Amino acid sequence: MRYLTAGESHGPQLTAIIEGLPSNMELTEQSVNRDLARRQGGYGRGRRMQIEKDTVSITAGVRHGKTIGAPVALTVTNDDWKHWTKIMGIDPLPDDVDPEEIKRRVTRPRPGHADLVGGMKYGHRDLRNVLERSSARETTVRVAAGSVAKSLLRALGIDVTAHVTEIGGVKADTTLRNGKSVTEIRDIASNDEVYCIDPEASEKMKQAIDDAKAAGNSIGGTVEVIVEGCPPGVGSYVQYDRKLDARIAAAIVSINAFKGVEFGLGFEMARMPGSEVHDEIEWDPQAGYRRRTNNLGGFEGGMTTGMPIVVRGVMKPIPTLYKPLESVDIDTKEPFKASIERSDSCAVPAASVVAEHVVAWEVAAAVVETFHSDTVEGLKRNIAEFMSHAREF
């Protein structure tokens, strides 16, 4: 399974093409649109989310609500494109138009963004060519692709959700998730404005967001993704690029503004003895092998253990501020205040949705690699056969 995305922040549409989905998988636009709506929600979001109401169109690869084994094409139309047709037009400029006089031309790179380095790399004197593609708006179709992956995982009995664990130094009590299923965690988080399962922390997080906005600042935080029902042995120890935890880690830090990732106890393991870190193994005639704890977050040797996958990512504060940072104009080399292209004071809740979907994609892709079949029914049979073998091993 693989996919590519295309599209610019203020272009006519965003597109994803997915290849490698098995046939006979149920897939509807409504299921994807529910996830896209979650990405646009969350406390602290700016006006752009009121302008764009993201909905997907499935334009290939699905017939009568089921995949046919062909590539699936997803498109999300930008409603605001009508205001950007001259600025972001596809056709060549007329001979009498000077490119340096295009409206909304950007020559002042924003600290913390891809603007300056991207301009250097691709030779763009108008940095809008960089910021339009490097924008976090591209995560719209990454969520759409991940939503398709979640449809596959659901068909295989695997469930995924995410919740916010920290914003602006306010930490949620993550023990509140202990003993709860992924469904229960999702229900609690989806009914909270910052997608947090700790009501007391949620109120403090909202206040921190309000304080940051009033100060013209932004704040970051951490999110946690949980995958339940994944069979053991997904991933591999035989090559570095086949280790599933490594692929998930790469997916997390590929999200705009994410700068760190950890599994299970994470960085806390550096301060603990091995006897308190590693998960002891037990066996039951009915359930087979399992771990008494899940300190390693569902992984050993780059492979799933059958315990829930637990992964967290940290998101830095959004770098575009109401009180912009100093920058330098690439044409004049004079110092300027960096321009403002968006106005979120905190996007951590929305980012938790993105994290959920990039993790879902990596898990689904690895499951298809491990238990390959061209049909959903074949995947189910292959997984069931392996689980029977694993219990008796």
VOPAGU-2260 file (C-alpha; in pm, 1 decimal, decimal comma):
REM VOPAGU-2260
SITE   aa  ch    i         X         Y         Z
SITE  MET   A    0       0,0       0,0       0,0
SITE  ARG   A    1     120,3     346,3     -84,0
SITE  TYR   A    2     -16,7     688,8    -161,4
SITE  LEU   A    3      86,6    1026,2    -298,3
SITE  THR   A    4     -67,7    1365,0    -231,1
SITE  ALA   A    5     -76,4    1674,5    -449,0
SITE  GLY   A    6    -210,2    2026,4    -407,4
SITE  GLU   A    7    -134,4    2365,8    -260,5
SITE  SER   A    8    -285,6    2541,1      38,8
SITE  HIS   A    9    -477,0    2794,8    -174,5
SITE  GLY   A   10    -491,1    2586,8    -492,1
SITE  PRO   A   11    -810,8    2449,8    -648,9
SITE  GLN   A   12    -800,8    2114,3    -471,6
SITE  LEU   A   13    -600,8    1859,6    -274,9
SITE  THR   A   14    -561,7    1510,1    -415,6
SITE  ALA   A   15    -448,7    1169,6    -292,2
SITE  ILE   A   16    -410,8     850,7    -495,0
SITE  ILE   A   17    -395,1     525,3    -299,2
SITE  GLU   A   18    -261,8     204,2    -447,6
SITE  GLY   A   19    -263,7    -144,3    -299,9
SITE  LEU   A   20    -596,5    -157,2    -118,7
SITE  PRO   A   21    -757,0    -501,1    -123,8
SITE  SER   A   22   -1085,6    -544,8    -304,6
SITE  ASN   A   23   -1428,5    -573,6    -140,0
SITE  MET   A   24   -1344,9    -326,2     137,8
SITE  GLU   A   25   -1638,7    -106,7     237,6
SITE  LEU   A   26   -1562,7     261,1     180,2
SITE  THR   A   27   -1786,4     568,2     167,4
SITE  GLU   A   28   -1730,3     940,8     143,4
SITE  GLN   A   29   -1930,2     986,3     464,1
SITE  SER   A   30   -1683,0     784,9     671,9
SITE  VAL   A   31   -1390,3     992,1     544,4
SITE  ASN   A   32   -1577,3    1320,2     591,5
SITE  ARG   A   33   -1637,8    1245,4     958,2
SITE  ASP   A   34   -1262,4    1229,1    1011,9
SITE  LEU   A   35   -1200,4    1543,3     804,7
SITE  ALA   A   36   -1449,6    1731,3    1024,4
SITE  ARG   A   37   -1258,2    1621,9    1335,1
SITE  ARG   A   38    -935,1    1757,8    1186,8
SITE  GLN   A   39   -1096,6    2099,2    1142,2
SITE  GLY   A   40   -1226,0    2108,1    1498,9
SITE  GLY   A   41   -1061,6    2165,0    1833,3
SITE  TYR   A   42   -1022,5    2462,8    2061,2
SITE  GLY   A   43    -780,5    2730,8    1942,1
SITE  ARG   A   44    -836,3    2704,5    1567,6
SITE  GLY   A   45    -836,6    3014,8    1346,3
SITE  ARG   A   46   -1065,2    3160,0    1079,6
SITE  ARG   A   47    -938,0    2934,9     799,1
SITE  MET   A   48   -1139,6    2647,0     944,7
SITE  GLN   A   49   -1454,7    2858,1     907,8
SITE  ILE   A   50   -1377,6    2932,0     543,0
SITE  GLU   A   51   -1294,0    2576,7     433,4
SITE  LYS   A   52   -1545,7    2300,2     505,4
SITE  ASP   A   53   -1343,9    2004,3     388,6
SITE  THR   A   54   -1532,3    1719,1     224,5
SITE  VAL   A   55   -1389,7    1443,3       7,8
SITE  SER   A   56   -1495,4    1312,4    -330,1
SITE  ILE   A   57   -1400,2     955,0    -418,6
SITE  THR   A   58   -1343,7     970,3    -792,6
SITE  ALA   A   59   -1191,1     629,0    -869,8
SITE  GLY   A   60   -1140,7     280,7    -730,7
SITE  VAL   A   61   -1476,2     235,7    -553,2
SITE  ARG   A   62   -1797,9      89,8    -694,0
SITE  HIS   A   63   -2122,8      60,2    -504,4
SITE  GLY   A   64   -1954,6     132,8    -172,1
SITE  LYS   A   65   -1668,6    -117,3    -204,2
SITE  THR   A   66   -1312,1    -104,1    -334,7
SITE  ILE   A   67   -1245,2    -292,9    -657,2
SITE  GLY   A   68    -869,6    -345,7    -614,9
SITE  ALA   A   69    -780,9     -51,9    -841,0
SITE  PRO   A   70    -616,9     273,7    -723,3
SITE  VAL   A   71    -850,6     492,5    -518,0
SITE  ALA   A   72    -853,9     865,7    -593,2
SITE  LEU   A   73    -957,4    1119,1    -328,2
SITE  THR   A   74   -1009,4    1491,2    -391,5
SITE  VAL   A   75   -1089,3    1775,4    -151,7
SITE  THR   A   76   -1199,2    2099,9    -318,3
SITE  ASN   A   77   -1074,9    2430,0    -173,2
SITE  ASP   A   78   -1381,8    2649,3    -132,0
SITE  ASP   A   79   -1163,9    2960,5    -104,1
SITE  TRP   A   80   -1002,5    2900,6    -445,7
SITE  LYS   A   81   -1229,6    3162,4    -606,6
SITE  HIS   A   82   -1041,3    3432,6    -416,4
SITE  TRP   A   83    -702,0    3301,4    -525,8
SITE  THR   A   84    -744,0    3225,7    -895,7
SITE  LYS   A   85    -523,7    3516,2   -1011,9
SITE  ILE   A   86    -262,7    3462,2    -741,6
SITE  MET   A   87    -241,5    3082,9    -774,7
SITE  GLY   A   88    -352,7    3038,1   -1135,4
SITE  ILE   A   89    -229,7    2742,1   -1339,6
SITE  ASP   A   90    -196,1    2915,3   -1677,4
SITE  PRO   A   91     119,5    3107,9   -1779,5
SITE  LEU   A   92     128,4    3480,4   -1701,3
SITE  PRO   A   93      62,3    3721,6   -1988,1
SITE  ASP   A   94     376,1    3874,4   -2141,2
SITE  ASP   A   95     293,6    4217,5   -1998,7
SITE  VAL   A   96     278,5    4094,4   -1636,3
SITE  ASP   A   97     593,5    4117,8   -1425,3
SITE  PRO   A   98     616,6    3812,1   -1192,6
SITE  GLU   A   99     760,1    4037,8    -921,7
SITE  GLU   A  100     438,1    4241,6    -918,4
SITE  ILE   A  101     207,8    3947,3    -849,5
SITE  LYS   A  102     -28,9    4018,2    -561,6
SITE  ARG   A  103      57,1    3846,8    -231,5
SITE  ARG   A  104     413,7    3777,7    -339,3
SITE  VAL   A  105     623,5    3662,6     -41,6
SITE  THR   A  106     986,2    3768,7       0,8
SITE  ARG   A  107    1001,9    3763,0     379,8
SITE  PRO   A  108    1062,8    3409,0     513,2
SITE  ARG   A  109     890,3    3321,1     840,9
SITE  PRO   A  110    1106,3    3172,1    1119,4
SITE  GLY   A  111    1011,9    2812,9    1191,2
SITE  HIS   A  112     867,2    2751,3     844,5
SITE  ALA   A  113    1006,8    2594,4     527,3
SITE  ASP   A  114    1008,4    2932,3     346,3
SITE  LEU   A  115    1377,1    3028,1     339,8
SITE  VAL   A  116    1539,4    2687,1     297,2
SITE  GLY   A  117    1272,8    2579,8      48,7
SITE  GLY   A  118    1337,1    2891,7    -157,7
SITE  MET   A  119    1709,7    2820,3    -156,4
SITE  LYS   A  120    1657,5    2456,1    -255,0
SITE  TYR   A  121    1411,9    2508,4    -542,0
SITE  GLY   A  122    1525,3    2851,7    -658,2
SITE  HIS   A  123    1204,5    3040,3    -577,1
SITE  ARG   A  124    1226,3    3416,6    -534,5
SITE  ASP   A  125     855,0    3421,3    -451,4
SITE  LEU   A  126     840,8    3215,8    -133,4
SITE  ARG   A  127     468,3    3156,1    -181,4
SITE  ASN   A  128     574,4    2864,7    -401,9
SITE  VAL   A  129     720,5    2707,9     -86,5
SITE  LEU   A  130     463,7    2793,9     177,5
SITE  GLU   A  131     169,0    2683,8     -37,4
SITE  ARG   A  132     292,8    2324,7     -49,7
SITE  SER   A  133     466,3    2307,4     288,2
SITE  SER   A  134     148,0    2426,1     461,1
SITE  ALA   A  135     -18,1    2197,1     712,8
SITE  ARG   A  136    -324,2    2208,0     489,4
SITE  GLU   A  137    -167,2    1914,0     304,1
SITE  THR   A  138    -255,6    1703,3     607,7
SITE  THR   A  139    -618,6    1724,0     492,9
SITE  VAL   A  140    -564,9    1451,2     234,5
SITE  ARG   A  141    -327,4    1262,5     462,3
SITE  VAL   A  142    -618,6    1235,1     704,2
SITE  ALA   A  143    -838,9    1125,8     413,8
SITE  ALA   A  144    -590,0     853,0     319,1
SITE  GLY   A  145    -560,2     749,1     682,7
SITE  SER   A  146    -937,8     733,3     709,7
SITE  VAL   A  147    -939,3     486,2     421,2
SITE  ALA   A  148    -676,1     284,9     608,3
SITE  LYS   A  149    -896,0     288,9     919,3
SITE  SER   A  150   -1182,8     143,1     715,7
SITE  LEU   A  151    -953,3    -147,2     627,7
SITE  LEU   A  152    -837,3    -188,7     987,2
SITE  ARG   A  153   -1196,3    -189,5    1115,2
SITE  ALA   A  154   -1279,3    -469,5     873,1
SITE  LEU   A  155    -992,0    -666,1    1031,4
SITE  GLY   A  156   -1096,2    -594,1    1391,2
SITE  ILE   A  157    -827,5    -330,4    1454,9
SITE  ASP   A  158    -929,6       4,5    1607,9
SITE  VAL   A  159    -736,6     333,9    1629,7
SITE  THR   A  160    -789,9     658,4    1819,0
SITE  ALA   A  161    -597,6     956,0    1955,9
SITE  HIS   A  162    -628,8    1205,4    2238,4
SITE  VAL   A  163    -443,2    1509,9    2367,2
SITE  THR   A  164    -217,8    1453,9    2668,2
SITE  GLU   A  165     -58,8    1797,7    2714,2
SITE  ILE   A  166    -102,7    2158,2    2596,2
SITE  GLY   A  167     113,9    2449,0    2702,4
SITE  GLY   A  168     254,1    2265,4    3003,7
SITE  VAL   A  169     -86,3    2147,0    3127,2
SITE  LYS   A  170     -70,1    1767,9    3150,8
SITE  ALA   A  171    -366,7    1531,3    3144,5
SITE  ASP   A  172    -388,2    1236,4    3382,1
SITE  THR   A  173    -320,9     961,8    3127,8
SITE  THR   A  174    -401,7     690,0    3382,1
SITE  LEU   A  175    -765,2     776,8    3314,6
SITE  ARG   A  176    -734,5     573,1    2992,1
SITE  ASN   A  177    -629,3     259,6    3182,4
SITE  GLY   A  178    -891,9     -11,8    3157,9
SITE  LYS   A  179   -1078,8     169,3    2881,5
SITE  SER   A  180   -1118,5      41,5    2527,9
SITE  VAL   A  181   -1022,1     247,0    2224,9
SITE  THR   A  182   -1392,7     304,9    2160,0
SITE  GLU   A  183   -1444,2     444,1    2510,9
SITE  ILE   A  184   -1139,0     670,1    2483,6
SITE  ARG   A  185   -1257,5     797,9    2144,9
SITE  ASP   A  186   -1606,3     872,6    2278,5
SITE  ILE   A  187   -1468,5    1074,8    2569,1
SITE  ALA   A  188   -1213,7    1267,0    2362,1
SITE  SER   A  189   -1455,7    1344,0    2078,6
SITE  ASN   A  190   -1691,7    1513,7    2322,3
SITE  ASP   A  191   -1419,6    1741,3    2460,4
SITE  GLU   A  192   -1318,1    2070,6    2297,6
SITE  VAL   A  193    -945,4    1992,7    2316,0
SITE  TYR   A  194    -988,9    1616,2    2258,1
SITE  CYS   A  195    -867,3    1538,2    2610,4
SITE  ILE   A  196   -1001,0    1259,1    2834,5
SITE  ASP   A  197    -922,4    1448,4    3157,2
SITE  PRO   A  198   -1200,7    1708,2    3218,3
SITE  GLU   A  199   -1003,5    1903,5    3477,7
SITE  ALA   A  200    -696,4    1929,2    3256,9
SITE  SER   A  201    -915,4    2018,8    2958,9
SITE  GLU   A  202   -1039,2    2336,5    3124,6
SITE  LYS   A  203    -684,6    2438,8    3213,1
SITE  MET   A  204    -572,1    2367,2    2856,3
SITE  LYS   A  205    -843,6    2594,2    2716,6
SITE  GLN   A  206    -736,9    2870,7    2951,7
SITE  ALA   A  207    -375,5    2827,6    2840,6
SITE  ILE   A  208    -487,2    2860,0    2477,3
SITE  ASP   A  209    -687,8    3173,9    2557,2
SITE  ASP   A  210    -393,6    3326,4    2741,6
SITE  ALA   A  211    -159,1    3253,6    2451,4
SITE  LYS   A  212    -398,9    3407,7    2201,3
SITE  ALA   A  213    -442,3    3719,7    2415,4
SITE  ALA   A  214     -64,7    3754,6    2430,7
SITE  GLY   A  215     -29,3    3715,1    2053,7
SITE  ASN   A  216     153,5    3387,8    2108,5
SITE  SER   A  217     110,7    3018,2    2034,1
SITE  ILE   A  218     154,8    2697,8    2233,5
SITE  GLY   A  219     222,8    2332,5    2154,2
SITE  GLY   A  220     166,4    2003,6    2328,3
SITE  THR   A  221     164,7    1625,1    2305,3
SITE  VAL   A  222     -80,2    1372,4    2163,3
SITE  GLU   A  223    -117,6     998,6    2211,4
SITE  VAL   A  224    -233,2     741,2    1954,7
SITE  ILE   A  225    -357,0     397,5    2060,3
SITE  VAL   A  226    -407,6      99,0    1828,2
SITE  GLU   A  227    -605,0    -195,7    1965,7
SITE  GLY   A  228    -646,3    -540,7    1813,4
SITE  CYS   A  229    -332,7    -554,2    1598,4
SITE  PRO   A  230    -200,4    -911,2    1571,2
SITE  PRO   A  231     154,8    -991,7    1683,4
SITE  GLY   A  232     436,1   -1009,0    1431,3
SITE  VAL   A  233     340,7    -707,1    1218,1
SITE  GLY   A  234     663,3    -540,5    1107,9
SITE  SER   A  235    1000,3    -716,4    1107,3
SITE  TYR   A  236    1338,6    -723,8    1279,6
SITE  VAL   A  237    1534,4    -830,7     970,8
SITE  GLN   A  238    1586,5    -483,6     816,1
SITE  TYR   A  239    1582,3    -134,8     966,9
SITE  ASP   A  240    1319,8      -5,0     722,8
SITE  ARG   A  241    1080,6    -291,4     794,5
SITE  LYS   A  242    1056,7    -215,2    1167,5
SITE  LEU   A  243     702,1     -90,1    1218,0
SITE  ASP   A  244     779,7     127,4    1518,2
SITE  ALA   A  245    1044,5     303,5    1308,4
SITE  ARG   A  246     793,8     362,2    1030,0
SITE  ILE   A  247     538,5     497,2    1275,2
SITE  ALA   A  248     800,7     725,4    1429,5
SITE  ALA   A  249     886,0     861,4    1084,5
SITE  ALA   A  250     517,1     917,7    1010,2
SITE  ILE   A  251     465,5    1110,3    1334,4
SITE  VAL   A  252     758,7    1347,1    1284,4
SITE  SER   A  253     657,1    1398,8     920,8
SITE  ILE   A  254     350,5    1588,3    1046,5
SITE  ASN   A  255     401,3    1964,6    1032,4
SITE  ALA   A  256     548,8    2102,4    1358,3
SITE  PHE   A  257     604,8    1758,7    1520,9
SITE  LYS   A  258     952,0    1729,2    1671,1
SITE  GLY   A  259     959,3    1414,5    1881,9
SITE  VAL   A  260     805,6    1070,6    1932,0
SITE  GLU   A  261     803,2     801,0    2199,9
SITE  PHE   A  262     644,8     460,0    2258,8
SITE  GLY   A  263     502,8     319,5    2581,9
SITE  LEU   A  264     695,4     462,0    2877,0
SITE  GLY   A  265     903,6     655,2    2626,0
SITE  PHE   A  266    1181,8     878,1    2755,3
SITE  GLU   A  267    1091,3     784,3    3111,5
SITE  MET   A  268    1273,7     453,9    3046,3
SITE  ALA   A  269    1604,8     641,6    3065,4
SITE  ARG   A  270    1540,4     694,5    3436,8
SITE  MET   A  271    1426,5     341,1    3521,5
SITE  PRO   A  272    1600,7       4,4    3577,7
SITE  GLY   A  273    1544,5    -269,5    3322,3
SITE  SER   A  274    1351,5    -479,4    3572,3
SITE  GLU   A  275    1080,0    -211,3    3572,8
SITE  VAL   A  276    1076,9    -156,3    3196,1
SITE  HIS   A  277    1056,8    -486,8    3009,9
SITE  ASP   A  278     720,6    -660,1    2974,4
SITE  GLU   A  279     710,6   -1008,6    3124,9
SITE  ILE   A  280     552,5   -1283,6    2914,1
SITE  GLU   A  281     271,6   -1516,6    3017,6
SITE  TRP   A  282      69,4   -1783,2    2833,8
SITE  ASP   A  283    -295,6   -1884,7    2852,1
SITE  PRO   A  284    -453,2   -2182,4    2670,3
SITE  GLN   A  285    -729,0   -1960,8    2531,1
SITE  ALA   A  286    -551,7   -1631,3    2469,2
SITE  GLY   A  287    -204,7   -1764,4    2398,6
SITE  TYR   A  288      94,9   -1543,3    2472,9
SITE  ARG   A  289      56,2   -1197,3    2621,8
SITE  ARG   A  290     253,9    -939,5    2820,8
SITE  ARG   A  291     176,2    -861,1    3184,0
SITE  THR   A  292     248,1    -494,0    3117,9
SITE  ASN   A  293     277,0    -276,4    2809,2
SITE  ASN   A  294     569,8     -52,7    2897,8
SITE  LEU   A  295     721,0     -88,2    2549,1
SITE  GLY   A  296     405,1      36,7    2381,1
SITE  GLY   A  297     320,9    -281,7    2191,7
SITE  PHE   A  298     659,3    -338,1    2022,6
SITE  GLU   A  299     957,1    -569,3    2055,4
SITE  GLY   A  300    1227,8    -585,9    1788,9
SITE  GLY   A  301    1034,3    -360,7    1553,4
SITE  MET   A  302     734,4    -598,0    1558,4
SITE  THR   A  303     396,5    -577,1    1726,6
SITE  THR   A  304     350,6    -796,8    2033,7
SITE  GLY   A  305     -29,2    -813,9    2018,6
SITE  MET   A  306     -59,0    -559,2    2300,3
SITE  PRO   A  307    -203,2    -215,2    2218,1
SITE  ILE   A  308      29,3      13,7    2025,3
SITE  VAL   A  309      82,6     329,3    2231,7
SITE  VAL   A  310     274,2     614,0    2066,3
SITE  ARG   A  311     305,2     983,5    2153,8
SITE  GLY   A  312     422,9    1279,5    1951,7
SITE  VAL   A  313     520,3    1631,6    2056,5
SITE  MET   A  314     411,8    1934,7    1855,8
SITE  LYS   A  315     601,4    2261,7    1879,4
SITE  PRO   A  316     407,7    2590,4    1902,0
SITE  ILE   A  317     289,6    2713,8    1563,1
SITE  PRO   A  318     566,1    2948,3    1439,4
SITE  THR   A  319     340,2    3214,7    1284,0
SITE  LEU   A  320     245,3    3459,4    1559,6
SITE  TYR   A  321      25,8    3764,8    1600,7
SITE  LYS   A  322     344,2    3920,3    1736,8
SITE  PRO   A  323     565,1    3806,0    1448,0
SITE  LEU   A  324     932,3    3725,1    1482,4
SITE  GLU   A  325    1217,3    3904,3    1307,3
SITE  SER   A  326    1305,9    3801,8     954,4
SITE  VAL   A  327    1502,8    3931,9     655,6
SITE  ASP   A  328    1364,8    4024,8     313,1
SITE  ILE   A  329    1540,0    3804,4      56,1
SITE  ASP   A  330    1529,2    4083,3    -205,4
SITE  THR   A  331    1646,8    4382,6      -2,9
SITE  LYS   A  332    1820,6    4193,3     283,4
SITE  GLU   A  333    1654,3    4439,8     521,4
SITE  PRO   A  334    1508,6    4317,3     852,4
SITE  PHE   A  335    1129,8    4287,3     872,4
SITE  LYS   A  336     864,0    4141,9    1095,1
SITE  ALA   A  337     764,6    3802,1     953,1
SITE  SER   A  338     431,2    3798,0     770,6
SITE  ILE   A  339     125,1    3624,5     912,5
SITE  GLU   A  340     -33,0    3354,3     695,3
SITE  ARG   A  341    -257,3    3186,5     954,3
SITE  SER   A  342    -397,0    3260,5    1297,5
SITE  ASP   A  343    -425,4    2942,0    1505,6
SITE  SER   A  344    -298,4    2994,5    1858,3
SITE  CYS   A  345    -296,4    2618,2    1915,1
SITE  ALA   A  346    -351,1    2331,5    1670,9
SITE  VAL   A  347    -266,9    2041,7    1902,9
SITE  PRO   A  348    -623,3    1897,7    1911,6
SITE  ALA   A  349    -641,5    1897,4    1531,1
SITE  ALA   A  350    -288,1    1755,7    1514,1
SITE  SER   A  351    -397,7    1461,9    1728,8
SITE  VAL   A  352    -640,9    1370,1    1451,0
SITE  VAL   A  353    -361,3    1388,0    1193,5
SITE  ALA   A  354    -139,9    1169,5    1414,1
SITE  GLU   A  355    -418,5     914,2    1448,7
SITE  HIS   A  356    -449,0     884,6    1073,7
SITE  VAL   A  357     -80,3     866,6     982,2
SITE  VAL   A  358     -38,0     590,1    1239,2
SITE  ALA   A  359    -345,1     411,6    1102,2
SITE  TRP   A  360    -192,0     422,7     755,0
SITE  GLU   A  361     140,7     272,0     864,3
SITE  VAL   A  362     -29,3      -5,5    1060,1
SITE  ALA   A  363    -264,8     -89,1     773,1
SITE  ALA   A  364      19,2     -90,6     519,8
SITE  ALA   A  365     226,7    -322,1     740,9
SITE  VAL   A  366     -69,1    -555,7     801,4
SITE  VAL   A  367    -122,4    -586,6     425,6
SITE  GLU   A  368     248,1    -663,3     378,4
SITE  THR   A  369     246,9    -926,2     652,5
SITE  PHE   A  370     -80,8   -1101,4     566,6
SITE  HIS   A  371    -100,1   -1018,1     198,5
SITE  SER   A  372    -413,8   -1091,0       1,7
SITE  ASP   A  373    -583,9    -913,0    -286,0
SITE  THR   A  374    -918,6    -934,3    -105,2
SITE  VAL   A  375   -1040,2    -837,3     241,4
SITE  GLU   A  376   -1175,7   -1189,6     288,7
SITE  GLY   A  377    -832,1   -1333,5     215,8
SITE  LEU   A  378    -668,8   -1098,3     466,1
SITE  LYS   A  379    -912,2   -1212,1     735,2
SITE  ARG   A  380    -837,2   -1577,8     664,2
SITE  ASN   A  381    -461,5   -1522,1     667,8
SITE  ILE   A  382    -474,8   -1333,6     997,9
SITE  ALA   A  383    -700,1   -1595,8    1157,2
SITE  GLU   A  384    -464,6   -1874,2    1046,1
SITE  PHE   A  385    -162,5   -1694,0    1190,6
SITE  MET   A  386    -339,5   -1619,8    1520,8
SITE  SER   A  387    -420,6   -1989,8    1557,5
SITE  HIS   A  388     -53,7   -2072,3    1496,2
SITE  ALA   A  389      62,2   -1802,7    1742,4
SITE  ARG   A  390    -159,1   -1932,4    2023,6
SITE  GLU   A  391     -19,1   -2283,5    1985,2
SITE  PHE   A  392     342,6   -2184,7    1922,8
